[in-house]
Amino acid sequence: MSKNKASNSLIEVKNFKIYGEIKKGKFKMPFNKLVKALKIDDALEKIYCDFGSRHKAKRFEVKIINVEQED
């Protein structure tokens, strides 16, 4: 019988602090947001989805300035 490595390892959810701004026309709105995700790519996807649904911002209107992983 073979062991499944995935069943023995735990998946760790990390906290990411994301800094950026939304630019809609001449209006710029800075933001910083704490997101829980497995990877940085997943955290960025959550940011794009969240601001797209709340502010109707397209991906090119959301500028990510910095991403920090918190403990």
Kinemage of the C-alpha trace (Angstrom):
@kinemage 1
@onewidth
@group {chain A} dominant
@subgroup {mainchain}
@vectorlist {calphas} color= white
{ca met a 1} P 0.000 0.000 0.000
{ca ser a 2} L 1.242 3.460 -0.802
{ca lys a 3} L 1.007 6.404 1.528
{ca asn a 4} L -0.572 9.602 0.381
{ca lys a 5} L 1.679 12.543 1.296
{ca ala a 6} L -1.167 15.046 1.105
{ca ser a 7} L -3.111 13.328 3.877
{ca asn a 8} L -0.172 13.579 6.299
{ca ser a 9} L 0.652 17.251 5.741
{ca leu a 10} L -1.404 20.143 7.034
{ca ile a 11} L -2.305 23.070 4.850
{ca glu a 12} L -1.414 26.332 6.530
{ca val a 13} L -3.502 29.420 5.860
{ca lys a 14} L -1.409 32.599 5.953
{ca asn a 15} L -2.305 36.238 6.530
{ca phe a 16} L -1.234 38.705 3.857
{ca lys a 17} L -1.300 42.491 4.284
{ca ile a 18} L -1.802 44.051 0.861
{ca tyr a 19} L -1.187 47.735 0.113
{ca gly a 20} L -2.306 49.401 -3.081
{ca glu a 21} L -4.623 51.863 -4.743
{ca ile a 22} L -7.639 51.893 -7.006
{ca lys a 23} L -7.611 54.406 -9.833
{ca lys a 24} L -10.979 55.255 -11.383
{ca gly a 25} L -10.582 58.170 -13.793
{ca lys a 26} L -8.868 60.998 -11.902
{ca phe a 27} L -9.850 59.540 -8.530
{ca lys a 28} L -7.273 57.491 -6.574
{ca met a 29} L -8.285 55.549 -3.475
{ca pro a 30} L -5.454 54.021 -1.418
{ca phe a 31} L -6.158 50.825 0.507
{ca asn a 32} L -4.558 48.319 2.834
{ca lys a 33} L -6.320 45.041 3.418
{ca leu a 34} L -5.663 41.889 5.430
{ca val a 35} L -6.462 38.716 3.472
{ca lys a 36} L -6.287 35.056 4.523
{ca ala a 37} L -5.059 32.746 1.758
{ca leu a 38} L -2.788 29.789 1.058
{ca lys a 39} L -0.521 31.608 -1.432
{ca ile a 40} L 0.217 35.173 -2.517
{ca asp a 41} L -1.493 34.517 -5.859
{ca asp a 42} L -4.685 33.470 -4.071
{ca ala a 43} L -4.574 36.602 -1.895
{ca leu a 44} L -4.201 38.855 -4.950
{ca glu a 45} L -7.084 37.091 -6.668
{ca lys a 46} L -9.270 37.783 -3.616
{ca ile a 47} L -8.310 41.470 -3.761
{ca tyr a 48} L -9.181 41.747 -7.465
{ca cys a 49} L -12.504 39.952 -6.938
{ca asp a 50} L -13.416 42.002 -3.864
{ca phe a 51} L -12.718 45.404 -5.409
{ca gly a 52} L -14.314 44.345 -8.669
{ca ser a 53} L -17.550 43.496 -6.904
{ca arg a 54} L -17.579 46.393 -4.413
{ca his a 55} L -16.253 49.239 -6.567
{ca lys a 56} L -16.728 47.869 -10.110
{ca ala a 57} L -12.962 48.258 -10.590
{ca lys a 58} L -11.290 46.391 -13.432
{ca arg a 59} L -8.016 44.569 -12.789
{ca phe a 60} L -5.962 47.233 -14.577
{ca glu a 61} L -7.467 49.879 -12.246
{ca val a 62} L -6.214 48.068 -9.115
{ca lys a 63} L -2.516 48.732 -8.495
{ca ile a 64} L -0.774 46.521 -5.917
{ca ile a 65} L 2.069 48.410 -4.220
{ca asn a 66} L 3.261 45.938 -1.585
{ca val a 67} L 2.402 42.502 -0.167
{ca glu a 68} L 3.599 41.411 3.286
{ca gln a 69} L 3.082 38.066 4.961
{ca glu a 70} L 2.083 38.405 8.617
{ca asp a 71} L 2.590 35.781 11.295
